[in-house]
Amino acid sequence: MTDVIQAVPGLEVHAEDGGKLIVTAEGDTVSDLAKLSAILEETDKVVSVAPIYHEFSNDGE
């Protein structure tokens, strides 16, 4: 399953323990992050997605 997640641009698996994964999602907009979260939720064998930390910054400000 980690290979499937790693193949999605913007998603990176950092750790796995007993079937639980730590995944970083990076996108240019909040909408991009929501789409990546939806992709994770629809991935086969994923039971739930729980965002732990969210940061969004506008470099132009």
Secondary structure, DSSP 8 states (H G I E B T S, - for coil): -HHHHHTSTTEEEEEEETTEEEEEE--SSHHHHHHHHHHHHHSTT-------------TT-
